[in-house]
Amino acid sequence: MRADLLKRKSIVAAAFPLIMILFLSYYEKPTDEKIIYFSSGVSNTTLLVKIADTEESRNKGLMFVEKLGRNEGMLFVFSDERQRAFWMKDTLVHLDMIFVASNGTVVGVVENAEPCRQELCRTYSVNALSQYVVEVNAGFARKNNISPGSVAVSNL
C-alpha cells in the first residue's frame, strides 16, 4: 500500500511541470508583439512588430527609440479605414511607413521618413485609405519589394 502511494506521488510530481506549462500557455497574457508576413509577389518576408493600438501608444509610437532590429517595427492599429498622416516628432531613426488597408493590401509606402527634433514637423501620408500603418527601418520596403498591391498578413 505504501509503495502505491509513493508511486502516485512520483507520477503527480513528474506531471506537475507539464500541467503548469499547459495552464500558463492557456492563460498567458496577450503579448504586445505580433508577426506580420509580407508578400510582394516577388519575395516574402517576416517582421516582428510591437503593437500600438491605443491612442497613447499610437501617439508615442517609436519616439526616442534609438535602434530597430533588421526585421522589427511597429504596427499602428486603428478601428477604421481613413487617410492617415504620421509625423516623426522625437523619432531618432529614419523609417519607412507602410500603409495597409483593412483587407491586408498595401495601399502606399513612404520611404526614408526623416527624424524631426523640432516643434513643427512635416507629416507623411499616402493618397489612400488605411486601417494599419507599419513603421520599419528605412530601406526595408525597397529591400523586400513591398509596394502598393503587396499583401500583409497577421494574426491580430
Helices and strands as residue ranges (DSSP letters): H 2-26, E 33-39, E 44-52, H 55-60, E 72-82, E 85-87, E 95-100, E 106-113, E 123-125, E 130-137, H 140-143, E 151-154
